[in-house]
Amino acid sequence: MGGVLIKLYSLLSLVFALAGSILFIASVLYLPNLYLFISFPLVILGFMFSMIAISKNEASKLRFAGIFILLLLILFVLIGIPFIFVGFGF
């Protein structure tokens, strides 16, 4: 039972980080700002579940997946958003 709960944390981190990242990117590109306010708590929950999975020494390969997705989101913010604003002339 304990192993299932530990793997559940890394799965939750992956799901929440991925959902938050997709909503954030979609809200930056074309969705209303409501999705932006929904995406931040999802990203934070994904990061928290990833930290729980790492602190419990989970044997799953997914334990760093939430952090990897969050790092990709940070790269999108730093690189992608300036190109979007320059491309559309905002």
N, CA, C and O atoms as a GROMACS GRO file, in nm:
protein
  360
    1MET      N    1   0.082  -0.120   0.000
    1MET     CA    2   0.000   0.000   0.000
    1MET      C    3   0.087   0.126   0.000
    1MET      O    4   0.053   0.224  -0.066
    2GLY      N    5   0.198   0.122   0.074
    2GLY     CA    6   0.283   0.240   0.081
    2GLY      C    7   0.348   0.272  -0.052
    2GLY      O    8   0.365   0.389  -0.087
    3GLY      N    9   0.385   0.167  -0.129
    3GLY     CA   10   0.446   0.190  -0.258
    3GLY      C   11   0.350   0.253  -0.357
    3GLY      O   12   0.389   0.334  -0.441
    4VAL      N   13   0.223   0.214  -0.346
    4VAL     CA   14   0.123   0.272  -0.436
    4VAL      C   15   0.103   0.420  -0.406
    4VAL      O   16   0.089   0.500  -0.498
    5LEU      N   17   0.101   0.457  -0.278
    5LEU     CA   18   0.084   0.598  -0.242
    5LEU      C   19   0.203   0.682  -0.285
    5LEU      O   20   0.188   0.796  -0.327
    6ILE      N   21   0.322   0.624  -0.274
    6ILE     CA   22   0.441   0.700  -0.313
    6ILE      C   23   0.439   0.724  -0.464
    6ILE      O   24   0.471   0.834  -0.508
    7LYS      N   25   0.403   0.623  -0.543
    7LYS     CA   26   0.396   0.643  -0.688
    7LYS      C   27   0.281   0.736  -0.725
    7LYS      O   28   0.284   0.800  -0.831
    8LEU      N   29   0.182   0.742  -0.640
    8LEU     CA   30   0.070   0.832  -0.664
    8LEU      C   31   0.115   0.978  -0.659
    8LEU      O   32   0.065   1.061  -0.735
    9TYR      N   33   0.209   1.011  -0.570
    9TYR     CA   34   0.258   1.148  -0.560
    9TYR      C   35   0.328   1.193  -0.689
    9TYR      O   36   0.308   1.305  -0.734
   10SER      N   37   0.409   1.105  -0.747
   10SER     CA   38   0.477   1.146  -0.870
   10SER      C   39   0.379   1.155  -0.986
   10SER      O   40   0.395   1.240  -1.074
   11LEU      N   41   0.278   1.068  -0.988
   11LEU     CA   42   0.177   1.078  -1.092
   11LEU      C   43   0.096   1.207  -1.077
   11LEU      O   44   0.067   1.273  -1.176
   12LEU      N   45   0.062   1.243  -0.954
   12LEU     CA   46  -0.010   1.368  -0.931
   12LEU      C   47   0.074   1.489  -0.969
   12LEU      O   48   0.023   1.586  -1.024
   13SER      N   49   0.204   1.483  -0.940
   13SER     CA   50   0.290   1.595  -0.978
   13SER      C   51   0.296   1.610  -1.129
   13SER      O   52   0.295   1.722  -1.181
   14LEU      N   53   0.304   1.498  -1.198
   14LEU     CA   54   0.308   1.504  -1.344
   14LEU      C   55   0.177   1.559  -1.400
   14LEU      O   56   0.179   1.644  -1.490
   15VAL      N   57   0.065   1.512  -1.348
   15VAL     CA   58  -0.066   1.556  -1.400
   15VAL      C   59  -0.090   1.704  -1.372
   15VAL      O   60  -0.130   1.778  -1.462
   16PHE      N   61  -0.066   1.748  -1.249
   16PHE     CA   62  -0.092   1.888  -1.215
   16PHE      C   63   0.004   1.982  -1.286
   16PHE      O   64  -0.037   2.089  -1.333
   17ALA      N   65   0.131   1.944  -1.296
   17ALA     CA   66   0.227   2.031  -1.364
   17ALA      C   67   0.196   2.039  -1.513
   17ALA      O   68   0.207   2.146  -1.573
   18LEU      N   69   0.158   1.927  -1.572
   18LEU     CA   70   0.126   1.928  -1.714
   18LEU      C   71  -0.001   2.007  -1.743
   18LEU      O   72  -0.006   2.085  -1.838
   19ALA      N   73  -0.104   1.988  -1.661
   19ALA     CA   74  -0.229   2.062  -1.681
   19ALA      C   75  -0.208   2.212  -1.660
   19ALA      O   76  -0.259   2.293  -1.737
   20GLY      N   77  -0.134   2.248  -1.555
   20GLY     CA   78  -0.107   2.389  -1.530
   20GLY      C   79  -0.024   2.453  -1.640
   20GLY      O   80  -0.048   2.567  -1.678
   21SER      N   81   0.074   2.379  -1.692
   21SER     CA   82   0.157   2.433  -1.798
   21SER      C   83   0.078   2.452  -1.927
   21SER      O   84   0.093   2.553  -1.995
   22ILE      N   85  -0.005   2.354  -1.960
   22ILE     CA   86  -0.085   2.366  -2.081
   22ILE      C   87  -0.183   2.483  -2.070
   22ILE      O   88  -0.200   2.559  -2.166
   23LEU      N   89  -0.248   2.497  -1.955
   23LEU     CA   90  -0.340   2.609  -1.937
   23LEU      C   91  -0.268   2.744  -1.939
   23LEU      O   92  -0.320   2.842  -1.991
   24PHE      N   93  -0.147   2.748  -1.882
   24PHE     CA   94  -0.071   2.873  -1.883
   24PHE      C   95  -0.032   2.912  -2.025
   24PHE      O   96  -0.050   3.028  -2.065
   25ILE      N   97   0.020   2.817  -2.102
   25ILE     CA   98   0.059   2.846  -2.239
   25ILE      C   99  -0.062   2.885  -2.323
   25ILE      O  100  -0.056   2.977  -2.404
   26ALA      N  101  -0.173   2.814  -2.303
   26ALA     CA  102  -0.294   2.846  -2.378
   26ALA      C  103  -0.349   2.983  -2.340
   26ALA      O  104  -0.398   3.056  -2.426
   27SER      N  105  -0.340   3.019  -2.213
   27SER     CA  106  -0.390   3.150  -2.172
   27SER      C  107  -0.302   3.262  -2.223
   27SER      O  108  -0.350   3.371  -2.253
   28VAL      N  109  -0.172   3.237  -2.234
   28VAL     CA  110  -0.083   3.339  -2.291
   28VAL      C  111  -0.111   3.356  -2.439
   28VAL      O  112  -0.108   3.467  -2.491
   29LEU      N  113  -0.139   3.246  -2.508
   29LEU     CA  114  -0.157   3.255  -2.653
   29LEU      C  115  -0.294   3.307  -2.692
   29LEU      O  116  -0.304   3.402  -2.771
   30TYR      N  117  -0.403   3.247  -2.639
   30TYR     CA  118  -0.532   3.292  -2.690
   30TYR      C  119  -0.651   3.277  -2.597
   30TYR      O  120  -0.760   3.321  -2.633
   31LEU      N  121  -0.638   3.219  -2.482
   31LEU     CA  122  -0.753   3.203  -2.393
   31LEU      C  123  -0.766   3.322  -2.298
   31LEU      O  124  -0.670   3.397  -2.280
   32PRO      N  125  -0.884   3.340  -2.236
   32PRO     CA  126  -0.900   3.452  -2.142
   32PRO      C  127  -0.814   3.437  -2.016
   32PRO      O  128  -0.758   3.331  -1.990
   33ASN      N  129  -0.804   3.543  -1.942
   33ASN     CA  130  -0.718   3.545  -1.823
   33ASN      C  131  -0.768   3.457  -1.710
   33ASN      O  132  -0.694   3.432  -1.616
   34LEU      N  133  -0.891   3.410  -1.717
   34LEU     CA  134  -0.942   3.320  -1.614
   34LEU      C  135  -0.857   3.193  -1.607
   34LEU      O  136  -0.831   3.141  -1.499
   35TYR      N  137  -0.815   3.143  -1.723
   35TYR     CA  138  -0.732   3.024  -1.724
   35TYR      C  139  -0.594   3.051  -1.666
   35TYR      O  140  -0.530   2.959  -1.615
   36LEU      N  141  -0.549   3.174  -1.673
   36LEU     CA  142  -0.421   3.209  -1.613
   36LEU      C  143  -0.428   3.196  -1.462
   36LEU      O  144  -0.333   3.150  -1.398
   37PHE      N  145  -0.541   3.238  -1.403
   37PHE     CA  146  -0.556   3.226  -1.258
   37PHE      C  147  -0.578   3.082  -1.214
   37PHE      O  148  -0.547   3.047  -1.100
   38ILE      N  149  -0.629   2.997  -1.302
   38ILE     CA  150  -0.643   2.856  -1.270
   38ILE      C  151  -0.510   2.784  -1.285
   38ILE      O  152  -0.482   2.689  -1.211
   39SER      N  153  -0.427   2.827  -1.379
   39SER     CA  154  -0.303   2.755  -1.407
   39SER      C  155  -0.200   2.770  -1.296
   39SER      O  156  -0.123   2.677  -1.272
   40PHE      N  157  -0.194   2.885  -1.229
   40PHE     CA  158  -0.094   2.903  -1.124
   40PHE      C  159  -0.112   2.807  -1.007
   40PHE      O  160  -0.012   2.749  -0.963
   41PRO      N  161  -0.233   2.788  -0.954
   41PRO     CA  162  -0.246   2.688  -0.846
   41PRO      C  163  -0.214   2.546  -0.892
   41PRO      O  164  -0.162   2.467  -0.815
   42LEU      N  165  -0.246   2.514  -1.018
   42LEU     CA  166  -0.213   2.381  -1.068
   42LEU      C  167  -0.063   2.360  -1.076
   42LEU      O  168  -0.013   2.253  -1.042
   43VAL      N  169   0.009   2.461  -1.122
   43VAL     CA  170   0.155   2.451  -1.129
   43VAL      C  171   0.215   2.439  -0.989
   43VAL      O  172   0.308   2.360  -0.968
   44ILE      N  173   0.163   2.515  -0.895
   44ILE     CA  174   0.214   2.508  -0.757
   44ILE      C  175   0.184   2.372  -0.696
   44ILE      O  176   0.269   2.317  -0.626
   45LEU      N  177   0.065   2.317  -0.721
   45LEU     CA  178   0.034   2.183  -0.671
   45LEU      C  179   0.124   2.077  -0.734
   45LEU      O  180   0.168   1.985  -0.665
   46GLY      N  181   0.152   2.090  -0.862
   46GLY     CA  182   0.244   1.997  -0.927
   46GLY      C  183   0.383   2.003  -0.866
   46GLY      O  184   0.447   1.899  -0.847
   47PHE      N  185   0.430   2.123  -0.835
   47PHE     CA  186   0.560   2.138  -0.772
   47PHE      C  187   0.560   2.079  -0.631
   47PHE      O  188   0.658   2.015  -0.590
   48MET      N  189   0.452   2.099  -0.557
   48MET     CA  190   0.444   2.045  -0.421
   48MET      C  191   0.442   1.892  -0.422
   48MET      O  192   0.512   1.829  -0.342
   49PHE      N  193   0.364   1.832  -0.511
   49PHE     CA  194   0.360   1.686  -0.518
   49PHE      C  195   0.493   1.629  -0.564
   49PHE      O  196   0.532   1.520  -0.521
   50SER      N  197   0.564   1.701  -0.650
   50SER     CA  198   0.696   1.656  -0.692
   50SER      C  199   0.795   1.660  -0.577
   50SER      O  200   0.877   1.570  -0.563
   51MET      N  201   0.788   1.763  -0.494
   51MET     CA  202   0.875   1.770  -0.377
   51MET      C  203   0.843   1.658  -0.277
   51MET      O  204   0.933   1.603  -0.215
   52ILE      N  205   0.715   1.625  -0.262
   52ILE     CA  206   0.677   1.514  -0.172
   52ILE      C  207   0.732   1.383  -0.226
   52ILE      O  208   0.783   1.301  -0.149
   53ALA      N  209   0.722   1.362  -0.357
   53ALA     CA  210   0.772   1.238  -0.417
   53ALA      C  211   0.923   1.227  -0.401
   53ALA      O  212   0.975   1.118  -0.377
   54ILE      N  213   0.994   1.338  -0.415
   54ILE     CA  214   1.140   1.334  -0.399
   54ILE      C  215   1.177   1.312  -0.253
   54ILE      O  216   1.272   1.238  -0.224
   55SER      N  217   1.105   1.374  -0.161
   55SER     CA  218   1.139   1.358  -0.019
   55SER      C  219   1.110   1.217   0.032
   55SER      O  220   1.171   1.174   0.130
   56LYS      N  221   1.019   1.146  -0.032
   56LYS     CA  222   0.989   1.010   0.009
   56LYS      C  223   1.078   0.908  -0.063
   56LYS      O  224   1.054   0.788  -0.052
   57ASN      N  225   1.178   0.953  -0.135
   57ASN     CA  226   1.271   0.867  -0.209
   57ASN      C  227   1.197   0.768  -0.298
   57ASN      O  228   1.219   0.647  -0.291
   58GLU      N  229   1.112   0.820  -0.380
   58GLU     CA  230   1.032   0.736  -0.467
   58GLU      C  231   1.120   0.671  -0.574
   58GLU      O  232   1.210   0.735  -0.629
   59ALA      N  233   1.094   0.545  -0.602
   59ALA     CA  234   1.175   0.471  -0.698
   59ALA      C  235   1.129   0.492  -0.842
   59ALA      O  236   1.193   0.445  -0.935
   60SER      N  237   1.020   0.562  -0.861
   60SER     CA  238   0.965   0.582  -0.994
   60SER      C  239   1.048   0.681  -1.074
   60SER      O  240   1.111   0.771  -1.018
   61LYS      N  241   1.046   0.664  -1.205
   61LYS     CA  242   1.117   0.757  -1.292
   61LYS      C  243   1.040   0.888  -1.309
   61LYS      O  244   1.094   0.985  -1.361
   62LEU      N  245   0.916   0.889  -1.267
   62LEU     CA  246   0.833   1.008  -1.283
   62LEU      C  247   0.856   1.113  -1.175
   62LEU      O  248   0.798   1.221  -1.182
   63ARG      N  249   0.938   1.084  -1.076
   63ARG     CA  250   0.946   1.178  -0.964
   63ARG      C  251   1.006   1.312  -1.004
   63ARG      O  252   0.977   1.414  -0.941
   64PHE      N  253   1.088   1.315  -1.107
   64PHE     CA  254   1.144   1.442  -1.154
   64PHE      C  255   1.068   1.498  -1.273
   64PHE      O  256   1.104   1.604  -1.325
   65ALA      N  257   0.962   1.429  -1.316
   65ALA     CA  258   0.888   1.474  -1.435
   65ALA      C  259   0.817   1.606  -1.411
   65ALA      O  260   0.813   1.692  -1.499
   66GLY      N  261   0.761   1.623  -1.290
   66GLY     CA  262   0.692   1.749  -1.260
   66GLY      C  263   0.787   1.867  -1.262
   66GLY      O  264   0.753   1.974  -1.313
   67ILE      N  265   0.907   1.848  -1.206
   67ILE     CA  266   1.006   1.956  -1.206
   67ILE      C  267   1.055   1.983  -1.348
   67ILE      O  268   1.079   2.098  -1.384
   68PHE      N  269   1.072   1.877  -1.428
   68PHE     CA  270   1.116   1.895  -1.566
   68PHE      C  271   1.014   1.975  -1.646
   68PHE      O  272   1.051   2.062  -1.725
   69ILE      N  273   0.885   1.946  -1.627
   69ILE     CA  274   0.781   2.021  -1.697
   69ILE      C  275   0.780   2.167  -1.652
   69ILE      O  276   0.762   2.257  -1.733
   70LEU      N  277   0.801   2.190  -1.522
   70LEU     CA  278   0.806   2.327  -1.473
   70LEU      C  279   0.926   2.403  -1.528
   70LEU      O  280   0.917   2.522  -1.555
   71LEU      N  281   1.039   2.334  -1.544
   71LEU     CA  282   1.155   2.399  -1.605
   71LEU      C  283   1.129   2.433  -1.752
   71LEU      O  284   1.172   2.538  -1.800
   72LEU      N  285   1.059   2.345  -1.822
   72LEU     CA  286   1.021   2.377  -1.960
   72LEU      C  287   0.927   2.496  -1.965
   72LEU      O  288   0.934   2.578  -2.057
   73LEU      N  289   0.838   2.507  -1.867
   73LEU     CA  290   0.747   2.622  -1.861
   73LEU      C  291   0.825   2.751  -1.837
   73LEU      O  292   0.793   2.854  -1.895
   74ILE      N  293   0.925   2.745  -1.751
   74ILE     CA  294   1.008   2.863  -1.726
   74ILE      C  295   1.084   2.903  -1.853
   74ILE      O  296   1.096   3.021  -1.884
   75LEU      N  297   1.134   2.803  -1.927
   75LEU     CA  298   1.200   2.834  -2.054
   75LEU      C  299   1.103   2.897  -2.154
   75LEU      O  300   1.140   2.987  -2.228
   76PHE      N  301   0.979   2.849  -2.154
   76PHE     CA  302   0.879   2.910  -2.243
   76PHE      C  303   0.854   3.055  -2.205
   76PHE      O  304   0.842   3.141  -2.291
   77VAL      N  305   0.846   3.081  -2.075
   77VAL     CA  306   0.822   3.218  -2.030
   77VAL      C  307   0.939   3.308  -2.067
   77VAL      O  308   0.919   3.421  -2.112
   78LEU      N  309   1.060   3.260  -2.049
   78LEU     CA  310   1.177   3.344  -2.075
   78LEU      C  311   1.206   3.362  -2.223
   78LEU      O  312   1.253   3.468  -2.265
   79ILE      N  313   1.180   3.259  -2.303
   79ILE     CA  314   1.215   3.266  -2.445
   79ILE      C  315   1.094   3.289  -2.534
   79ILE      O  316   1.098   3.372  -2.624
   80GLY      N  317   0.985   3.217  -2.508
   80GLY     CA  318   0.871   3.220  -2.599
   80GLY      C  319   0.788   3.346  -2.593
   80GLY      O  320   0.749   3.399  -2.697
   81ILE      N  321   0.761   3.395  -2.474
   81ILE     CA  322   0.673   3.512  -2.460
   81ILE      C  323   0.732   3.638  -2.524
   81ILE      O  324   0.658   3.710  -2.590
   82PRO      N  325   0.861   3.668  -2.508
   82PRO     CA  326   0.913   3.786  -2.579
   82PRO      C  327   0.901   3.775  -2.731
   82PRO      O  328   0.874   3.875  -2.798
   83PHE      N  329   0.920   3.654  -2.786
   83PHE     CA  330   0.904   3.637  -2.931
   83PHE      C  331   0.759   3.654  -2.974
   83PHE      O  332   0.732   3.707  -3.082
   84ILE      N  333   0.665   3.611  -2.890
   84ILE     CA  334   0.524   3.628  -2.922
   84ILE      C  335   0.488   3.777  -2.923
   84ILE      O  336   0.420   3.823  -3.015
   85PHE      N  337   0.534   3.851  -2.822
   85PHE     CA  338   0.502   3.994  -2.816
   85PHE      C  339   0.569   4.072  -2.929
   85PHE      O  340   0.510   4.164  -2.984
   86VAL      N  341   0.691   4.035  -2.963
   86VAL     CA  342   0.759   4.103  -3.074
   86VAL      C  343   0.693   4.066  -3.206
   86VAL      O  344   0.678   4.151  -3.294
   87GLY      N  345   0.655   3.940  -3.220
   87GLY     CA  346   0.593   3.895  -3.346
   87GLY      C  347   0.458   3.959  -3.372
   87GLY      O  348   0.426   3.991  -3.486
   88PHE      N  349   0.379   3.978  -3.267
   88PHE     CA  350   0.247   4.037  -3.285
   88PHE      C  351   0.248   4.188  -3.265
   88PHE      O  352   0.145   4.253  -3.284
   89GLY      N  353   0.360   4.244  -3.229
   89GLY     CA  354   0.373   4.389  -3.218
   89GLY      C  355   0.303   4.451  -3.098
   89GLY      O  356   0.253   4.563  -3.108
   90PHE      N  357   0.299   4.381  -2.986
   90PHE     CA  358   0.236   4.437  -2.865
   90PHE      C  359   0.327   4.538  -2.800
   90PHE      O  360   0.291   4.595  -2.698
   0.00000   0.00000   0.00000
